[in-house]
Amino acid sequence: MCKRKKPTYEHALAQKHTPNHVLNLSTHPLTPEQHSVLQKGLLFIPTPLKPLSDITTDFEDFERSLRLTYLFQNRPESFIHPFRQKSSFIPPKTRNDYLEQYLQDTRTE
């Protein structure tokens, strides 16, 4: 049987050292993905991706909220009953070109 050498600090220094502060102390070569994750540091916490349907629904809610705010911006606040049923009104596109351009640019990002 062949005994495996224990990696040493000198072994790691002999490897190609890159200026991104990742020093591989093992004999196992790192893949670019592993190297990229290690580059992010010890406080990096990966988060799971949200399904595209959730992102689309969230954006539609955001879009509706902005358009409602624009539509009712000059109306005085009135009493809102605490047990009222939430409206499902979806406002049409506004005449505000800046708002619509912002929503379109945000949607395409």
GROMACS elastic network, one bead per residue, 0.5 to 0.9 nm:
[ bonds ]
;  ai    aj funct       b0    kb
    5     8     6  0.87171   500
    5    27     6  0.89992   500
    6    26     6  0.83774   500
    6    27     6  0.84846   500
    7    10     6  0.83703   500
    7    11     6  0.63528   500
    7    12     6  0.76019   500
    7    25     6  0.64657   500
    7    26     6  0.55073   500
    7    27     6  0.61622   500
    8    11     6  0.50966   500
    8    12     6  0.65669   500
    8    13     6  0.88209   500
    8    25     6  0.67939   500
    8    26     6  0.78338   500
    9    12     6  0.51417   500
    9    13     6  0.63096   500
    9    14     6  0.87004   500
    9    25     6  0.62726   500
    9    26     6  0.89336   500
   10    13     6  0.50234   500
   10    14     6  0.61658   500
   10    15     6  0.88579   500
   10    25     6  0.88386   500
   11    14     6  0.51521   500
   11    15     6  0.66988   500
   11    25     6  0.73508   500
   11    26     6  0.83100   500
   11    27     6  0.80794   500
   12    15     6  0.53346   500
   12    16     6  0.82963   500
   12    17     6  0.83273   500
   12    23     6  0.68400   500
   12    24     6  0.59099   500
   12    26     6  0.70838   500
   12    27     6  0.79793   500
   13    16     6  0.74284   500
   13    17     6  0.69288   500
   13    23     6  0.78995   500
   13    24     6  0.85969   500
   13    25     6  0.82906   500
   14    17     6  0.79468   500
   15    23     6  0.88777   500
   15    24     6  0.82375   500
   17    20     6  0.84976   500
   17    21     6  0.82578   500
   17    22     6  0.79262   500
   17    23     6  0.69623   500
   17    24     6  0.87715   500
   18    21     6  0.68712   500
   18    22     6  0.72594   500
   18    23     6  0.81693   500
   19    22     6  0.79072   500
   20    23     6  0.87658   500
   20    39     6  0.67410   500
   21    39     6  0.71320   500
   22    35     6  0.73325   500
   22    38     6  0.66737   500
   22    39     6  0.61367   500
   24    27     6  0.78270   500
   24    28     6  0.81850   500
   24    29     6  0.78986   500
   24    30     6  0.77585   500
   25    28     6  0.86047   500
   26    29     6  0.76884   500
   30    33     6  0.79743   500
   30    34     6  0.58976   500
   30    35     6  0.60175   500
   31    34     6  0.52245   500
   31    35     6  0.61459   500
   31    36     6  0.85575   500
   32    35     6  0.50009   500
   32    36     6  0.60334   500
   32    37     6  0.87031   500
   33    36     6  0.50487   500
   33    37     6  0.63284   500
   33    38     6  0.86987   500
   34    37     6  0.52136   500
   34    38     6  0.62229   500
   34    39     6  0.85559   500
   35    38     6  0.51654   500
   35    39     6  0.61030   500
   35    40     6  0.89346   500
   36    39     6  0.50620   500
   36    40     6  0.67459   500
   37    40     6  0.54195   500
   37    41     6  0.75200   500
   37    44     6  0.79666   500
   38    41     6  0.57183   500
   38    42     6  0.75726   500
   38    44     6  0.86357   500
   39    42     6  0.87643   500
   40    43     6  0.77590   500
   40    44     6  0.59232   500
   41    44     6  0.57612   500
   42    45     6  0.83752   500
   49    52     6  0.87622   500
   50    53     6  0.82397   500
   50    54     6  0.65202   500
   50    55     6  0.68544   500
   51    54     6  0.54554   500
   51    55     6  0.66794   500
   51    56     6  0.88960   500
   52    55     6  0.50751   500
   52    56     6  0.61380   500
   52    57     6  0.85981   500
   53    56     6  0.50871   500
   53    57     6  0.61356   500
   53    58     6  0.85655   500
   54    57     6  0.51242   500
   54    58     6  0.60778   500
   54    59     6  0.85442   500
   55    58     6  0.51067   500
   55    59     6  0.61248   500
   55    60     6  0.86189   500
   56    59     6  0.51288   500
   56    60     6  0.61788   500
   56    61     6  0.86917   500
   56   107     6  0.86842   500
   57    60     6  0.51147   500
   57    61     6  0.62991   500
   57    62     6  0.86583   500
   58    61     6  0.51665   500
   58    62     6  0.62389   500
   58    63     6  0.86291   500
   59    63     6  0.59969   500
   59    64     6  0.84938   500
   59   106     6  0.88683   500
   59   107     6  0.75044   500
   60    64     6  0.60733   500
   60    65     6  0.85074   500
   61    64     6  0.50984   500
   61    65     6  0.61217   500
   61    66     6  0.87152   500
   62    65     6  0.50650   500
   62    66     6  0.62800   500
   62    67     6  0.86704   500
   63    66     6  0.52889   500
   63    67     6  0.62488   500
   63    68     6  0.86090   500
   63   103     6  0.68334   500
   64    67     6  0.52135   500
   64    68     6  0.60528   500
   64    69     6  0.85352   500
   64    89     6  0.87947   500
   64    90     6  0.63164   500
   64    91     6  0.66846   500
   65    68     6  0.51813   500
   65    69     6  0.61333   500
   65    70     6  0.86182   500
   66    69     6  0.51236   500
   66    70     6  0.62052   500
   66    71     6  0.85617   500
   66    99     6  0.82503   500
   67    70     6  0.50439   500
   67    71     6  0.59754   500
   67    72     6  0.85905   500
   67    90     6  0.86302   500
   67    91     6  0.63515   500
   67    92     6  0.78910   500
   67    93     6  0.74683   500
   67    94     6  0.69573   500
   67    99     6  0.82205   500
   67   100     6  0.89683   500
   68    72     6  0.60355   500
   68    73     6  0.81150   500
   68    90     6  0.82347   500
   68    91     6  0.64733   500
   69    72     6  0.54303   500
   69    73     6  0.55944   500
   70    73     6  0.52820   500
   70    74     6  0.85031   500
   70    94     6  0.79927   500
   70    96     6  0.86408   500
   70    99     6  0.87679   500
   71    74     6  0.79985   500
   71    75     6  0.88879   500
   71    91     6  0.79520   500
   71    94     6  0.76726   500
   72    75     6  0.55172   500
   72    76     6  0.85905   500
   73    76     6  0.82743   500
   75    78     6  0.86335   500
   77    80     6  0.86865   500
   80    83     6  0.85781   500
   80    84     6  0.73952   500
   81    84     6  0.54174   500
   82    85     6  0.89102   500
   83    86     6  0.89925   500
   84    87     6  0.87848   500
   87    90     6  0.87377   500
   91    94     6  0.80754   500
   93    96     6  0.84547   500
   93   100     6  0.72259   500
   94    97     6  0.76173   500
   94    99     6  0.77849   500
   94   100     6  0.70263   500
   95    98     6  0.89078   500
   95    99     6  0.85209   500
   95   100     6  0.80320   500
   96    99     6  0.54914   500
   96   100     6  0.63916   500
   96   101     6  0.86466   500
   97   100     6  0.51757   500
   97   101     6  0.59178   500
   97   102     6  0.84537   500
   98   101     6  0.51176   500
   98   102     6  0.60599   500
   98   103     6  0.86086   500
   99   102     6  0.51194   500
   99   103     6  0.62313   500
   99   104     6  0.86257   500
  100   103     6  0.50939   500
  100   104     6  0.61128   500
  100   105     6  0.85547   500
  101   104     6  0.50652   500
  101   105     6  0.60400   500
  101   106     6  0.84488   500
  102   105     6  0.51579   500
  102   106     6  0.60083   500
  102   107     6  0.84770   500
  103   106     6  0.51126   500
  103   107     6  0.60288   500
  103   108     6  0.86982   500
  104   107     6  0.51309   500
  104   108     6  0.63640   500
  104   109     6  0.88749   500
  105   108     6  0.53288   500
  105   109     6  0.64576   500
  106   109     6  0.53387   500
